[in-house]
Amino acid sequence: MLYKSFLGLIIFTCASIWLYRRLKRIKDKVIQEKEILLEKNKAELIKKDLTLEQQEKLLEENNNRITQEIKQIQLKDFQFRFKLFSETSAYKIIITNMETKTPFDKKDEILITNTIDKLFNKLASRLYENYKISTTNICFCCLLKLFPEYTTEQLACLYNVTTRAIEQRKYRIKKTILGDDNTSDLISFLKDY
């Protein structure tokens, strides 16, 4: 009986060791297969990540190209509209008054504002609707947009005021339109408006 128990114990131990090793090999094989699958998934993820980066770069390049094309179209549009404007009586009034250093009267301001409103996508109407500024200030904004090269002295002649008054007017209009944004420039804003 003792020998049978001892023999049974030896058989049980051998079977347990064999079963343990068999299960360990199966477990190791499963782990190895999962590691291979994990490496494969990592490789695919890296490939997709690179593809995504390339697509993002391509998208950014396209956006930049489109932005440049839009700017070119806007510039050509502005140049075309300005050419049309240069053939109007309002343009002639501005140039004549600038050359003779004659100030605008109210009738001139209204004519200039109405002409610019018609030719430049309702610029004057949008300025009035959005910011509720006076006709004189709307005309002033239109001049800043169309003639950004005019100096403070030249504008002062057109309005029969001092250069200090022109600077104060620019500041007040900027404050009305741009609020407390000190980083933006009124002429740049009007150029894109």
Sequence and secondary structure as in RCSB ss.txt:
>XXXX:A:sequence
MLYKSFLGLIIFTCASIWLYRRLKRIKDKVIQEKEILLEKNKAELIKKDLTLEQQEKLLEENNNRITQEIKQIQL
KDFQFRFKLFSETSAYKIIITNMETKTPFDKKDEILITNTIDKLFNKLASRLYENYKISTTNICFCCLLKLFPEY
TTEQLACLYNVTTRAIEQRKYRIKKTILGDDNTSDLISFLKDY
>XXXX:A:secstr
 HHHHHHHHHHHHHHHHHHHHHHHHHHHHHHHHHHHHHHHHHHHHHHHHHHHHHHHHHHHHHHHHHHHHHHHHHH
HHHHHHHHHHTTSHHHHHHHHHHHHT    HHHHHHHHHHHHHHTTTHHHHHHHHH   HHHHHHHHHHHH TT 
 HHHHHHHHTS HHHHHHHHHHHHHHHHTT  SS HHHHHHH 
